[in-house]
Amino acid sequence: MRMLFYTIFASILCLNIGVIAAGSKVHNSAPNRPWPAEPETRDGTGFQTPLERIGKIAGTAGVLVVSLSSGETVLESRSEDSFIPASLMKLLTSYAALKKLGPSFRFTTRVMAAGEPVEGIISGDIWIKGSGDPLFTSDKAVELAKSIKDKGIREIRGGIFVDNSFFQPPSERICINADCRGAYNPLVSAAAIDFNTMRVRITPQPKKIRSHGAIGNGRQQSQVSRRTRGGQPMDHLVRAQDPATLFAHAIKVALERSGVRVLGASATDAKTPPDAKEIASYDSPPLAELLSGLNKYSNNFMAEMLLRSLGGYMEGAPGNSAKGLAVIRTALRESGISEDILELDCGSGLSRLCKVSPHTLCRLLAAVWNDNEIREEFISSLAVNGEKGTLMKRMHKPGVTVRGKTGTLDDVIGFAGYVTGPSGRTFAAAIILNEVRDRFKARQAVDSLIEQVAFSDQ
């Protein structure tokens, strides 16, 4: 069976991924109980079986479980040692964003022009100025185009440029273990559309897709190989090679479909002139709603966008990873959570250079529990066992309610969140396994331990 090779010129085949809204609020009353200086500690004897299972599956592991009502330490093992947290890092990024930007914060994408329109015509170019919106999608481009049309604009005689200068570098690919090819490796930029990805549909099922880079005007070239055997259509994600050009082309298509003629070619990246005037804008949903997608579904792209935005808004533009990490450290320090034991290198947890302790995570969970300004928004953003997000298929035992964040790399399994049993007592729990030999068994052991915690006071 011979192999056929095809070259695809993928223009704006946009990916539309929905994000579930923040959902139900948390209504339990939160006792304002500080973290105990010398908490009472149980010996963990009742948890021996799941702890032994964890010990057989992971080379190293840390565990801390604390009652949020009494401050009692229910279970502890190497809780102050630092481990690779994987996506548990997103909890720190989310916490800092809520504390520093606030739950109602919105990202604004602006459309700028050198001069005001005259009789519905913009005589020159326009610029799309990004501010780090992590959830600007194709349908939002249509909304932005419609707002331009509603201003009475019917023709743009210049081209469309995209201003990514709010981030430095303007675009950046996040890699793990020097591998940038995985679908989980995001490409971030201050103006991004559809997570800086395109969706390509191939029939029949391809064997392989290989990107050959951008070729201009919002298009990029990919090589697809497949066998001649028939099959069902398959969708494949292709990472953008030139996010600015992709965004410009998407806006041009949206404008023309809205009835606004664009005479100039869609262009690439360029900084907005200092005297340009705003002609339209789009505001994102509130930060609290954005975090729901980030944490429930562990979205790496959104986390890395948020990290750089934190740096830009709080430390001064342009935003970058180092400034964002400095904001996280400041937020932790101001909440009484020691940040000197952390090793931070990213906002999503993709980097193995990140190191966090279960103790730090539990301190953060306790700080949220006692913070009425962000408590409901933070907890509502987390996955729910048996219902939503990365915990949807886990921990189905009746009487157990879990809201938490999972973390997974090839040899890392983690959980951090809130565990409530039939009695109504809620625990903060953080469990991190490194050097994992069997991820499936590791998840089972973590789930068993969490369920045992829920029934520990029965």
Beta strands, then each sheet from edge to edge (+ up, - down):
strand 1: 3-10
strand 2: 58-67
strand 3: 73-77
strand 4: 108-113
strand 5: 121-122
strand 6: 126-129
strand 7: 155-156
strand 8: 160-163
strand 9: 171-173
strand 10: 187-189
strand 11: 197-202
strand 12: 206-216
strand 13: 219-227
strand 14: 234-239
strand 15: 261-262
strand 16: 266-269
strand 17: 277-283
strand 18: 383-384
strand 19: 401-409
strand 20: 412-420
strand 21: 426-436
sheet 1: 1+ 13- 12+
sheet 2: 3+ 2- 21+ 20- 19+ 18-
sheet 3: 16+ 8+ 6+ 4- 17+
sheet 4: 5+ 7+ 15+
sheet 5: 9+ 10-
sheet 6: 11+ 14-
end
